[in-house]
Amino acid sequence: MWCCRRVGRELPRPLRQRLLLPPGWGSRAAAASAASLPSASPGGLYEALAESAAVHWAESGLVALQAGTGLPWWLSIVCAGAALRTGLTLPLAAHQGHILAKLENLQPEIENLAKRLRYEVSIRGKQLGWSEKVARFHFRKNLGRIVSELYVRDNCHPFKASLLMWIQIPVWVFVSIALRNCSVGAADSEVLAVQEQLSTGGTLWFTDLTVPDTTWILPVSLGLLNLLIVEIFALRKLELSRFQKYATNFIRGLSILMIPIAATVPSSMALYWLSSSFMGLSHNLLLRSPTFRRLCHIPRTKSDSDTPYRDIVSAFYAKYFLKK
């Protein structure tokens, strides 16, 4: 076979850039749909979700956590966010880092194979009189095939890196709806009892967790924290693709939009969103630690730094304070 027995596969853009999106972007994207929940009509999407088994499990889990620990409700909500992020999404985030590191390390091999395949296609095309369009078709076809073979060889298909998103978003939505159910009350007597507890289970300025935070401290804090997450991502050394630049700007806008959204939902939901985002930021910073990456057996890449936190501070200072 002429089609590069030992070479070839498709690389329209560096693989290491394909799936890199700001940490926690899925939760913020899901928040856009959550904005309409308070006004959703009966029988609609919200009604179906609110009565789903997953939401009832989330309600039971929250009640069990508060009853088992004896903590006030505001602290129980914070602990729930921390526990879900640490016990569920942190291992998935480490797995995602493992896959992305493998993809990044494949990049030099892909580029080399692409060059060799392009040469073979060029020679073969001249022999058979192919047009440029036909030659490009065969190049892409064989390059894609070999890319898939390399994914199998290194067990790092890009789809596996999206597993975090497909689990994190539903969990975030179910817990958010469960907290709203508990905050507004329902026909279930147990939920009604929880509503009474939530009405006095807050602290500081948000003593009533069943109503929105009228001071806007929680909503603004949430928006600023999400913007910080996006900006830290944007300071990465790797050059962002055009799609990633658009996605980053979109998430910046979504982070700002989250402020008025969080100001219209019960404080229990805003508190959960804030604690979840904070833990997400903490875990993503943790995953940049060389020591933690070694503990997780994440392969070392060319873009890795021995001083990641110093680099973040320096890049942030240079970008926002040294600009002319």
Secondary structure as UniProt FT lines:
FT   TURN            5..6
FT   HELIX           15..17
FT   TURN            23..24
FT   HELIX           25..34
FT   TURN            35..36
FT   HELIX           37..39
FT   TURN            42..43
FT   HELIX           45..50
FT   HELIX           53..69
FT   HELIX           73..84
FT   HELIX           85..89
FT   HELIX           90..128
FT   HELIX           132..154
FT   HELIX           158..162
FT   HELIX           163..184
FT   HELIX           189..199
FT   TURN            204..205
FT   TURN            209..210
FT   TURN            214..215
FT   HELIX           217..234
FT   HELIX           242..262
FT   TURN            263..264
FT   HELIX           267..286
FT   TURN            287..288
FT   HELIX           290..295
FT   TURN            296..297
FT   TURN            302..303
FT   HELIX           308..320
//
